[in-house]
Amino acid sequence: MSDRKFLTIVGVISYVSWPVYFLIDRSHEYKMAEITEAMTFATSALIVYALVLFLHFRKEAG
């Protein structure tokens, strides 16, 4: 498996784990505003992660 594919899978699994965490018996522990804030953070972190991956592999290819 290539590094790019592996790191992409790691990023996707990390991102998908957040909503799964909140859906599996945790929704009663948090307010909807807290869940929204956490998902906003996770989404922005994923965007930064994807940008870093893109720039890294673009540099590596060129």
Buried (B, 14 or more C-beta within 10 A) or exposed (E): EEEBEEBBEEBEEEBEEBEEBBEEEEEEEEEEEEBEEBBEEBEEBBEEBBEEBEEEBEEEEE
